[in-house]
Amino acid sequence: MKKILLSLIGIGGIVFQGSAQLDVTAPVVTAVNPITSIEILVVFSEDVTLATASDVLNYTGLGTVNTAVFSGMQMDSVTLTLASGLDLGVTNTITVSNVADNSSNNNVMVNSNHSFIFNNSTPNIIITEIMYNSPESGTDSLEFIEIYNNGTSDAYLGGFEFTNGVNYIFPTDTLSPAAFYLIAVDQAVAEVFFGMAFNGEFTGALSNGGELLKIVNTFGITIDSVDYDDASPWPTGPIDPDGDGASIELIDINQPNEMASNWTAGSIQYGIVNGSTVFASPGAFTPQANMPLVNVVNSNLTFDETAGLVSIGLDLTNSNGMPSIVKVKVSTGSTADVNDFSVPLSLTFPGNVDTTMNFDINIVDDMLTERTEYISLIFLDSSNTEIGSTNIATVYIKDDEFTAPIGNGSINMEPIYTYTVPTGSAEISAYDPSSKKLFVGNTTSNLIEVLDISDPHNGALLQTIAIGTYGNLNSIAVWGDTIALAMENSTDPQLAGSVVFLDASGALLNQLTAGAMPDMVTFTPDHSKVLSANEGEPDDNYTNDPEGSISVIDISNGVLNASITNATFTSFNAQQVALEASGVNIYGPGSTVAQDLEPEYITVNETSTIAWITLQENNALAKLDLATNTITDIYPLGYKDHSLPGNAMDVSNDNSEVLIANWPTKGMYQPDAIASFSVGTSTYLVTANEGDSRDYNGLEEEERIGDGSYPLDSTIFGDFMPILKDDLNGGRLKTTNTIGDIDNDGDFDEIYSFGARSFSIWDENGVLVYDSGDDFEQITAADATFSSIFNTSNSNVSFKNRSDDKGPEPEGIVTGVINDTVYAFITLERVGGIMVYDVSDVTNPLFVQYINNRDVATATGDLGPEGIIFVNDNNSPIDTALVIVSNEVSGTVTIYKINHTIILPPLADFNEDDHTICEGTTVNYTNESIGVQDTWEWTFNGGTPATSTLENPTVTYTIAGQYDVQLIVSNVNGTDTLMSTNHMEVFANPIAPTISQIDALTLSSTEVNGNQWNDVNGEVTGAINQTFVPGVDGDYSVTYTDVNGCSATSSMFSFSDYSSVDDYDGKTLIIYPNPAAEVLNFNKILNVEVIDLSGKIVLAANQVNAIDISDLSPGMYALKTSNGKQLKFIKK
């Protein structure tokens, strides 16, 4: 049997062979879409092979192609990266060849050409005149649109397009500043009638009833748009633009052209068509004169939340006799919301006189605790007005519920001594507890000044050590009789520096070559190593940027035998893209990762196994393994969102009010100093988030938000942009120009400022645990003394001098333990002083104290605090801990004593209500231990509960016997135990007595002595004998107390006096016996009933003198006679 192969040529070049389909058509390019000036997306008609699609030689016409990669998972589109960018507004043609489809037979394209225009520019071109209903009949051949370049540079028009109303694609063309571009529905007719050249011809027709005209670039971004109308408030006369011969013309090219009030009917006569005169001015601009002009009088105001109704002044000039209406818009950037205020939608001026009117705002005093908020208003012309250059206003609202953090006073710092260096500075110091000496690093004079502070109230200069021969001093550390110095190369800072070791007299012990610019030196806690942070800053021209590094010096065999290892960042050079993507800021021109990273400060864990280093300019931390002397990790620190509650800041040195408010900016933490401490088994890092920038001839990253060279993305910041850029608002704030342009289009989509104005707690892997938010500015602004120099600098007393920079600038930080509590001490470099926080709870630190030792009237006292040392109680020369602060600008070193309770081990003692008791007694124990106590551990043998951790517990004893009591009391410094043997003696309670009625009037107890008779109301006074004669019938008990004072009480006994009752015949009725068990007798024959206590008749008999009661239940009954008399008896 023969096999038959059927082949059919199908539609689209698909060959069907049996059930299989073969693609016989080569791929073609269906679209070419520019992404950026150097990135092009090429789309094919079908999936193509990786090998041919990624071959950059297959793409020609656009210059050198660096890369060609598939776009994501799509195999039918390729992204090309060009070596040089595309020109704006010109036609580009790409030729694609030798690309094969992904079918089994690999059809290969020969040449596929595709043309396109790249134009993502947004020039300031505006539509200034529209002739939308010309008076000629039928053809509308005189319709035209006028476009004007209101910018200061050439506008590249190629690829721009009218996408609404009419259709027109701009060819390759350039429009010079102050030049016009004219397009008409009939170019030839328009050129003849108006006597001038037009640039092009659009298709479609302008709507006589009004429509939206929009110009967009090749990315669809709107360049300009006008939504005109033929009805008021758009111009309708004196010559009606809707068919009577007039165009509509823009009045003021510097005001928005979407406002109807900014348009007027054409007024220049050009000729006559169909008996109608045409009024238009294509290619010219004729503004209307004497338009009423409105300006905001007071554009920045501050009020308390309780102010109620407040006003902004609006000033109108050039009144023309007609009412003028100004509209108001609340900016989207306002931090106050609709519940905080109310405003009218407009304000109307009468128009008959130039005047100033108030625009009223009602501030709502809510009960919420908030930071300072602001209302941002934009005033717009609505009718018969032109808004002047001052058209925005910001109203700040200061919350009346908010209060700054108040120190809890758990410790109290007090300055006790200040040393002033004769000449130079005092940037960093070190303390040796063994000798009680303080070594002051005078960095500007290259000296070490050695002080005896064995009496810290009266320090004494012992000697001065000159160290200039070793280089320039940056840092100092000391241990015992060994001094370690970080010395920068004095000839060329970009060359290697050194770590120098001196003995206590200043004699050289050793000098080891370190990295470039050693900036900080420290001993590890076990004193086996010395570490140096080698910052490696570039030269001013940025032509020499040395690598940053960490020098690890092993001194375990003594300083004389020390060895040095430089831990570098070179292994991270290949990871630059990943590091930048993670948030590490690497931006030095031409620098590698290792060159760009600048180690600033070091902290080491308690076991001396791991060190962490701040990389300040890079907004990151590095981790150093001290077992291998290798940098293992770089952690990006992220950014602080200043738009969030609690992260507010004061950002303007031009505004005279303290306005700690939220702004749409992000702060780089950029810590300077770092310290560490342990809680349990975890190590935490604390950083002083100062902030820093690179300001060199070769790199200047600082920009202010208000600078013209710092453009903001108008799509993101919208109508808030001019308000934010106002110097009285956010315009003065310094930012970096190295990050923030997310889409690389030349403007900034996000704003990043320097430093976080705070201190932070991080875990071992650089994860944020806590940040102090806006505490520092809130605290200093509320301080009774230092609020007058809020955010001043360290060399002046100018109010808010540093608000636009980095605020108070936290610089130094150290931690210390006092009475088992961990405290952080943070220096503020600019305004000065020390912030103290209890950080024992790492997620909820507590503010303790702010102290500042500077003057507020003059720039004197401690200025520019940097280095800070904590000396614990054990190492202090006096009986309390110390903090020592070095102040760079004033050249002073101040010693603070920390006033706190010195806790000695406690002495256990206690007392109680009574220690000889009866069974069932509850005893109240009172702790009378001496000294500070944190915990109490009680043990009560025989008691309930048997143990307790309360300070003053309550215990019940139920079983007779002798029992021990123990108290263990503890505090952070010790424990004491008091054991009292057989402390409690518990006696058994006696057996309860019983009561009997021995006759009609008398009750008797089974106990002879120790009785106390009771009625239902309590003890009967004087009734203490064995027998008791009640005064009335009722319930009685007796309490027996034995010789130990223990007692027991009988059951209640119901007493009834049964001695006699008067009968109806006047004779005495007697019943007996009482109590009775079988028969109750009486002394006459009667008709009787026996009634129980509920009133129920239980027995009855007639004409008897006795009644059988043997079947009755024991208890109290009454014998009732026929005349209603009753006599009580007891059935036994």
Secondary structure, DSSP 4 states (H G I P E B T S, - for coil): ------EEE-GGGEEEETTEEEE-S---EEEEEESSSSEEEEEESS-B-HHHHT-GGGEESSS-EEEEEEETTEEEEEEEEESSPPPTT-EEEEEE-SPBBSSTT--B---EEEEEE-------EEEEEEE-S-SSSS--TT-EEEEEE-SSS-EE-TT-EEEESSBEE--S-EE-TT-EEEEESSHHHHHHHHTS---EE-BS---TT--EEEEE-TT--EEEEEE--SSTTS---SS-TTTSSB-EEES-TTS-TT-GGGEEE---EEEEETTEEEE--TT---PPSS--EEEES--EEEEEGGG-EEEEEEEEES--SS-EEEEEEE-TT-SS-TTTEE--SEEEE-SSS-EEEEEEEEE---S----BEEEEEEEEEEES-EE-S--EEEEEEE-SS--------SSEEEEEEEEE-SSS---EEEEETTTTEEEEEETTTTEEEEEE-SSTTS-EEEEEEE-GGG-EEEEEEEETTEEEEEEE-SS-TTSEEEEEEEETTS-EEEEEEEEESEEEEEE-TTSSEEEEEE-----TTSS--PPPEEEEEE-TT-GGG-EEEEEESGGGGGGHHHHHHHT-----TT--HHHH--EEEEEE-TTSSEEEEEETTTTEEEEEETTTTEEEEEEE--EEETTSTT--B---SS-SS---B--S-EEE---S-EEEEEETTEEEEEEEE-----B-SS-B-EEETT-TTSPBPHHHHGGGHHHHTSTTTTTT-EEESSS--TT-SSSBSS-EEE--SEEEEE-TTS-EEEE-TTHHHHHHHH-TTGGGGTT--SS---TTTTTTTTTT-EEEEEEEEETTEEEEEEEETTT--EEEEE-SSTTS-EEEEEE--B-SSSS-BS-SEEEEEEE-TTTSSSSS-EEEEEETTTTEEEEEEEE---PPPPB--EEES-SEEETTEEEEEEE--BS--SEEEEEETTEESSEE-SSS-EEEE-S-EEEEEEEEEEETTEEEEEEEEEEEEEEPPPPPP-EEE-SSS-EEES-SSSEEEEETTEEPTT--SSEE--SSSEEEEEEEE-TTS-EEEPPPEEE---S-EE-TTSPEE-EESSSBSSEEEEEEEEEEEEE-TTS-EEEEEEEEEEEE-TTSPSEEEEEEETTS-EEEEEE-
